[in-house]
């Protein structure tokens, strides 16, 4: 696709707990706000999409619809669903992308299904053995760091972790704006002798590479911003991510319950509530639009299942950015630059 | 030791970031508050202990001192330190315990050194292949759950996870007061097919056992109280624990920075600060006294390195409770009751 052409983004209209409502609303927000900077292709049940679009004034907005009547639910088993639901928004959308009809596919639907579809339909970047899903963490320093993998790869070998580090570094420098990003291994201690065999060998690979490797970080360092790229296997990463996502909700409910017990508390709580929200906004994981599935031959962006319209809008921006910043091209170049040993 | 005799607890006077100050203060608080219900044996540099004790009126308090002039620092490598520092408070205290001079040993010092000393000097309970360190988590439901392992065992086999479940169940019912505690495996999804080989096999073992097994829980379920006993390997557990411990500090600093930006915010923040503290008190991990090292032939309680005097006091109470509730005896019985398959 040439630079002069508008970027086309396929959006899974049926993906997410509040689809198609939030998806359509978020996409329209993105088109209006960006002044039609890109083109959106809604993929999903045409009837439902049209019904939803009727709620808005869509004259002049650059979008089109591709019908995909089947829906892969949040609880569907990915491999089964992809085989049986060839006309689902995820399969159709991903094929549009692999056929070159669009430049990216973005979905807040069944994450496992999107990952599996991306891996099989788009294929992997040469030199990447395991595509990875990362998650952006806010940090106390104000810098955003990316942790990866957060669930795509449960069992990892040292070279997989090393590949995550390379992909994470590119994402950090290109999307999160960190120059020469610091890479760290998530471990149970800072010493180089900590952890199991896989982590120890990954430590070696990273030490010998040209990446800006800062050694190990512990669980307590994640939110402090000690590293820009935090590498771990998808089992640990997924558990930490889901734990982190749950914390704010628990604390908010705890505070609300406390405040509701008497009128004085309720008043002071009301005064501070807005402030609380503002102060903690960057820690609200719902604010992030989507996370990239790195290492596949294309751009697949995954949004949170409970995405709001604003989150959908940000997911679409993220897709656009990943395309125009040519993240995949940079990953390919980085593989040559950073890799010292290919396999372990 | 007979029931009629006072329980004797050896306390590592040199253990922790604020030793011996906080240790002595906390121990004296415990003796006063409990009206000398137990006897404390301070182990450490006699001179320093005596100096510290002079700050208090100690007449009538049931304590004694055993000199152990060497100190194992927080950064010492456990195995090396234990070999070289035979007269350290950790080695001397643990030996007092294995010799039957005291009923428990409690320390807020170098965790690795305490674990290693306990394993080698006390030995393991018959039938336990891997002693484990657990951590108590507050939950939204108000019930406290225990997660284990949180750092003693990085690489685990299925039967290790199964043993953790048994020990955790005993701790949950006896110390945390949960009847027929619900045991769950920490995993990346609720389905029984999730996770790597070790987790899958542990799932099988737990399903076939007589434990009250509730299946898998995810990272987001930890603070909700979906399970009373959460089982995982020490790599995952340690990272989640340290992450959790860091969250409250980060949020507090974030709120304070926000509040300090103008006078109105400062006033409302001041009003709510006390409430905030109260509402979140149970989420403050510093409030917990200590975590048990389960599966060794004896009672070894490990306190947080940065323990306050109150935390030390609670650590001592925890040691007492673990002794008089005969936790080890109950673990031995449980091993017979719950175990279906011995090895995997």
Interface residues (C-beta under 8 A of the other chain):
Chain A: X140 X151 X154 X155 X186 X187 X188 X195 X196 X197 X199 X218 X219 X220 X221 X222 X223 X224 X232 X234 X235 X236 X238 X239 X240 X241 X242 X243 X244 X245 X246 X247 X250 X251 X253 X254 X255 X257 X258 X259 X265 X268 X269 X271 X272 X275 X276 X278 X279 X280 X283
Chain B: X140 X151 X154 X155 X186 X187 X188 X195 X196 X197 X199 X218 X219 X220 X221 X222 X223 X224 X232 X234 X235 X236 X238 X239 X240 X241 X242 X243 X244 X245 X246 X247 X250 X251 X253 X254 X255 X257 X258 X259 X265 X268 X269 X271 X272 X275 X276 X278 X279 X280 X283
